[in-house]
Amino acid sequence: GNGMSAGNENGREDGSTLLLTYKRELEESTSTIDLLSVLEKLRKSHISVCKKDLQTTNIGVVVGNLKKHEDEKVQKVAAVIVSNWKHQLRRRKPVEHSGEWKRHDDDCMCAAFRPTYCNRGGATWTCCGACVEDSECSVPVMHPTHWGHEKFHECVVEYDASRHPVYKSRAVIRNIAPECFSSAAAT
């Protein structure tokens, strides 16, 4: 061999490698005190996890089982870790729209203008009123890119040559109006 350690080519290796190390340490812990110290290290490590890492390393199962451990402290720390992981996985998955992307037919004034001009580009998601096709659903509340939303103007970067709004990115819109996504993201 050339002395190089295999498996570090793709840069995604670090998260799963660390998780495997913690998993081995958990499995090799012989006392509750050992177990707690490894769990605390894992809790404080804030490793960014994805579903694939949790499944391939099997650490999700190992830590999940520790929620049933006889020691109450072990149960609590394991529960916190699992809950943090779930939160991370949820944050990564944007909420998909349940309605359809089509030309809107509501009280917009666009039909009153000739040539037809619409201040949002003519189409919306029927579920939450979002005016950006590649957006996150905000059901049950109105999407901040809907022209009737109080934060609509904060979501627009500029108006293009045909005076249609150009909207900010998903992440920026989520930061502008987090209250629109908290209920959707919590499900």
C-alpha positions as CSV (number, residue, x, y, z in Angstrom):
1,G,0.0,0.0,0.0
2,N,0.9,3.7,-0.2
3,G,0.3,4.4,3.4
4,M,-2.7,6.5,2.7
5,S,-5.8,5.8,4.7
6,A,-8.6,4.7,2.5
7,G,-12.1,6.3,2.6
8,N,-11.3,9.9,3.0
9,E,-11.7,10.9,-0.6
10,N,-15.2,12.1,-0.5
11,G,-15.1,14.4,2.5
12,R,-18.4,13.1,3.8
13,E,-16.5,10.4,5.6
14,D,-15.8,12.4,8.8
15,G,-19.4,12.4,10.2
16,S,-19.9,8.6,9.9
17,T,-16.4,7.8,11.0
18,L,-16.9,9.9,14.2
19,L,-20.3,8.2,14.8
20,L,-18.7,4.8,14.4
21,T,-16.0,5.7,16.9
22,Y,-18.7,6.8,19.4
23,K,-20.7,3.7,18.7
24,R,-17.7,1.5,19.4
25,E,-17.0,3.4,22.7
26,L,-20.6,3.0,23.7
27,E,-20.5,-0.8,23.0
28,E,-17.2,-1.2,24.9
29,S,-18.4,0.8,28.0
30,T,-18.3,-1.6,30.9
31,S,-19.8,0.7,33.5
32,T,-22.6,3.3,33.7
33,I,-20.0,6.0,34.4
34,D,-18.1,5.1,31.1
35,L,-21.4,5.0,29.3
36,L,-22.4,8.5,30.6
37,S,-19.1,10.0,29.7
38,V,-19.3,8.7,26.1
39,L,-22.9,9.9,25.8
40,E,-22.0,13.3,27.1
41,K,-19.1,13.6,24.6
42,L,-21.5,12.6,21.8
43,R,-24.1,15.1,23.0
44,K,-21.6,17.9,23.1
45,S,-20.0,17.0,19.7
46,H,-22.8,18.4,17.6
47,I,-21.9,16.2,14.7
48,S,-24.1,17.0,11.8
49,V,-26.0,13.8,11.0
50,C,-28.0,12.6,8.1
51,K,-30.4,9.6,7.9
52,K,-27.8,7.5,5.9
53,D,-25.1,8.0,8.6
54,L,-27.4,7.0,11.4
55,Q,-28.5,3.9,9.5
56,T,-25.1,2.7,8.1
57,T,-23.3,3.2,11.5
58,N,-26.3,1.7,13.4
59,I,-25.6,4.3,16.1
60,G,-29.3,5.4,16.0
61,V,-30.3,2.0,17.2
62,V,-27.6,1.8,19.9
63,V,-28.4,5.2,21.4
64,G,-32.1,4.6,21.0
65,N,-31.9,1.4,23.1
66,L,-30.1,3.4,25.8
67,K,-33.3,5.3,26.4
68,K,-34.4,2.1,28.1
69,H,-31.3,1.7,30.2
70,E,-31.8,1.0,33.9
71,D,-29.9,4.2,34.9
72,E,-32.1,7.3,34.7
73,K,-29.2,9.7,33.8
74,V,-28.2,7.4,30.8
75,Q,-31.9,7.4,29.7
76,K,-32.1,11.2,29.8
77,V,-28.9,11.9,27.9
78,A,-29.7,9.3,25.3
79,A,-33.2,10.8,24.9
80,V,-31.7,14.3,24.4
81,I,-29.3,13.0,21.7
82,V,-32.1,11.2,19.8
83,S,-34.2,14.3,20.0
84,N,-31.4,16.5,18.7
85,W,-30.9,14.1,15.8
86,K,-34.6,14.1,14.9
87,H,-34.6,17.9,15.0
88,Q,-31.6,17.9,12.6
89,L,-33.2,15.5,10.2
90,R,-36.5,17.5,10.2
91,R,-34.7,20.8,9.5
92,R,-33.1,19.3,6.4
93,K,-36.3,18.2,4.9
94,P,-38.3,21.1,3.6
95,V,-42.1,20.6,3.7
96,E,-43.4,19.7,0.3
97,H,-46.5,21.5,-1.1
98,S,-49.7,19.6,-0.8
99,G,-51.6,21.7,-3.5
100,E,-50.8,22.4,-7.1
101,W,-48.7,25.1,-8.9
102,K,-51.1,26.8,-11.2
103,R,-52.3,30.2,-12.4
104,H,-54.1,31.8,-9.5
105,D,-57.7,32.7,-9.6
106,D,-58.3,34.8,-6.5
107,D,-58.7,38.5,-5.8
108,C,-55.5,39.5,-7.5
109,M,-55.8,42.7,-9.6
110,C,-53.8,41.2,-12.5
111,A,-56.8,40.5,-14.7
112,A,-57.7,44.2,-14.5
113,F,-54.6,45.3,-16.3
114,R,-53.8,45.2,-20.1
115,P,-51.4,43.8,-21.0
116,T,-51.9,41.5,-18.1
117,Y,-49.5,42.3,-15.4
118,C,-49.2,40.3,-12.1
119,N,-47.1,41.4,-9.2
120,R,-46.3,37.8,-8.4
121,G,-45.8,36.2,-11.8
122,G,-49.2,34.8,-12.4
123,A,-49.0,31.4,-10.7
124,T,-49.2,30.3,-7.0
125,W,-49.3,27.2,-4.9
126,T,-53.0,26.5,-4.2
127,C,-52.2,25.1,-0.7
128,C,-50.5,28.1,0.9
129,G,-50.4,30.9,-1.7
130,A,-46.6,30.8,-2.2
131,C,-45.6,32.6,-5.4
132,V,-42.3,30.7,-5.8
133,E,-42.5,27.3,-7.5
134,D,-39.4,26.0,-5.7
135,S,-40.5,26.9,-2.1
136,E,-41.5,25.3,1.1
137,C,-45.1,24.9,2.0
138,S,-46.3,27.0,5.0
139,V,-49.7,25.4,5.5
140,P,-51.8,26.1,7.6
141,V,-50.7,29.7,7.4
142,M,-50.3,32.1,4.4
143,H,-46.9,31.9,2.7
144,P,-44.8,35.1,3.1
145,T,-44.4,35.4,-0.7
146,H,-48.1,35.7,-1.1
147,W,-48.9,39.3,-2.2
148,G,-51.3,39.7,0.7
149,H,-48.8,38.8,3.4
150,E,-47.4,41.7,5.5
151,K,-43.8,40.5,4.9
152,F,-44.2,40.0,1.1
153,H,-42.0,43.0,0.3
154,E,-39.2,41.7,2.5
155,C,-39.2,38.5,0.5
156,V,-38.6,40.3,-2.8
157,V,-35.0,41.0,-4.0
158,E,-36.0,43.1,-7.0
159,Y,-38.5,43.4,-9.8
160,D,-37.3,42.1,-13.2
161,A,-37.7,43.9,-16.6
162,S,-41.3,42.8,-16.9
163,R,-41.9,44.1,-13.3
164,H,-42.3,40.6,-11.9
165,P,-40.8,40.0,-8.4
166,V,-37.6,38.1,-8.0
167,Y,-37.8,36.4,-4.6
168,K,-35.1,35.7,-2.1
169,S,-33.9,32.1,-1.4
170,R,-35.8,29.5,0.7
171,A,-33.5,29.9,3.6
172,V,-33.7,33.7,3.7
173,I,-37.5,33.6,3.4
174,R,-37.6,31.1,6.3
175,N,-35.5,33.6,8.4
176,I,-37.7,36.5,7.4
177,A,-40.9,34.8,8.5
178,P,-40.0,31.8,10.8
179,E,-43.5,31.9,12.3
180,C,-44.9,30.8,8.9
181,F,-42.9,27.6,9.0
182,S,-42.7,26.5,12.6
183,S,-46.1,24.7,12.6
184,A,-45.4,23.1,9.3
185,A,-41.9,22.0,10.3
186,A,-43.0,20.5,13.6
187,T,-45.2,17.8,12.1
